[in-house]
Amino acid sequence: MTELYGDFRIDGPTPAVSADTLSGLGAETFIQSFGHLYAASDLEKFLHEKHGPETYKRLLDDPAFAVWVAADNDGTAVGYLVAGPCDLPVEALPPRSGELIRFYIMPEHQGGGLGRRLLDLALFWLHEQFDQVYLSVYSENLKAQRLYERYGFEKIQKYFFMVGNHADPEFIMKRMVQKQS
């Protein structure tokens, strides 16, 4: 499905995009957001393991996952979101738990509503599939935490997210799904 949103085109939940495109966008947005926090060896290891084309190919090919990609008028991918079954280390994880797995927008396209629209689309899909939705967020990413709190997510647990051999303090946040009867 394709949706026009302002100057952007959003494709998903299973867009016709290559794993190479997602890999490049994933690596670039992660580096721009957090690359300054890590030693080069940790960053390289993480990007290879978590943002390589083979990772995105698995996500795109697996019907349990959904991917949305936002592109500008020139067709350049500027943001993306991945959702699917929860794989976070949640204590006593209930069945039918979903996760907002990755959510990145190029910095120059943040603040104009594109991220909120991607989040709206993903949460609608997640709520159709799961009974609760989780995400993890870097403990010092206050802007993202505020956004998630506005969407009803609450911090439930701390944990460490590994980037190479570097342990990042993160929060796991949870949002209950309100099922319509």
HELIX and SHEET records of a PDB file:
HELIX    1   1 ALA A   19  PHE A   34  1                                  16    
HELIX    2   2 GLY A   35  LEU A   37  5                                   3    
HELIX    3   3 ALA A   40  LYS A   50  1                                  11    
HELIX    4   4 PRO A   53  ASP A   61  1                                   9    
HELIX    5   5 PRO A  107  HIS A  109  5                                   3    
HELIX    6   6 LEU A  114  GLN A  129  1                                  16    
HELIX    7   7 LEU A  142  ARG A  150  1                                   9    
SHEET    1   A 8 THR A   2  TYR A   5  0                                        
SHEET    2   A 8 PHE A   8  ASP A  11 -1                                        
SHEET    3   A 8 ALA A  66  ALA A  71 -1                                        
SHEET    4   A 8 ALA A  77  PRO A  85 -1                                        
SHEET    5   A 8 SER A  97  ILE A 105 -1                                        
SHEET    6   A 8 GLN A 132  TYR A 138  1                                        
SHEET    7   A 8 HIS A 166  MET A 176 -1                                        
SHEET    8   A 8 GLU A 154  VAL A 163 -1                                        
END                                                                             
